[in-house]
Amino acid sequence: MFMDHLACFTPADLAGRTPPDFGAYRWKLLAQGDSWFSNSRAKLNAHANLLQELVFRGTAMTVNCAGTGNALAHMVDLESSPDFVHLLAGPEAPAWDGVLLSVGGNDLIAAARTPAHDAAGAPIPLELRLMRRQTEWGPPSAGVARYFSEPGWATYAEYLRANVKHLLSLRDQGPSAGKPVFMHCYAVPMPRPAGAESNDDLGAASGPWLYPAMKAYGVPAADWAAVSRLMVFHLAQLLKGMAADKEGFPGLFVFDSTTVPLALAAPGSTGISGDWHNEIHLNHSGCFKIARAWSEHIEMVLEGKHLLQPTSGPGRKSRAK
């Protein structure tokens, strides 16, 4: 069956001389997110925008508010995203069929990068960072979890839940109340010295990101990949747990992108490697693999077919009547 790519527009396109014809599309979606949704010209040239790889059997369009850099680097920064808030809950907001969100990943990276001491040399409490100093490491029997701050994770998880609830409340204040909100998990990056090129329009967030944090906390290089995996899988479980809580997070649907097989970047590599453009951003092939699987998940929900599918895990019987 023929598949159409998601038609991507920006808020500026809506105000242009030839705005998109909403009536020409079966599905109309609003998008906001971090650098995985970025409209940066350099990232688009690298084919590293997840939205541009989404495909549907029916025609679909999105207005992407992610901007040109690391928009929504922190989820609470909605004040810097007035277009998204206006289009979602403003007095003249369109009625969307769904909302696409790419959030939480940049916040996770920022939490992992939190140093052990502040600028004055005072220790930063364990509940405010994701990594442990060497004197705080657990026993070797704990594996790579010995480097990980569970108190810090609890703080991050509370923060993420609160902000996703806020985003859902914004949805329910406008004409798209109750419509599905789609989020994806993230892929597992290899900590390595591969930052963004100088023309990637990522400003101060030019990376590398996890690599210096692993070195600063003295984590053995042999454990870097496993620590990265631990953090990304914690985030995936958190997001999936929110989606399963239909009362607390109504209309939230999460795609587990950690299940999509990707080619890992080579340890120590400094540029494009495997399915990765740099340390934390996918290249064309990586976006293609995740987006094609996510597309199917999104369209099933839009068509209501998810109600006939297993709710979780192989062999789980549907409870649909």
Secondary structure, 3 states (H helix, E strand, C coil): CCCEECEEECHHHHCCCCCCCHHHCCEEEEEEECHHHCCCHHHHHCCCCCHHHCEECCCEEEEECCCCCCCCCCCCHHHHCHHHHHHHHCCCCCCCCEEEEECCHHHHHHHHHCCCECCCCCECCHHHCCECCHHHCCCHHHHHHHHECHHHHHHHHHHHHHHHHHHHHHHCCCCCCCCCEEEECCCCCCCCCCCCCCCCCCCCCCCCCHHHHHHHCCCCHHHHHHHHHHHHHHHHHHHHHHHHCCCCCCCEEEECHHHCCCCCCCCCCCCCECCECCCCCECHHHHHHHHHHHHHHHHHHHCCHHHHCCCCCCCCCCCCC
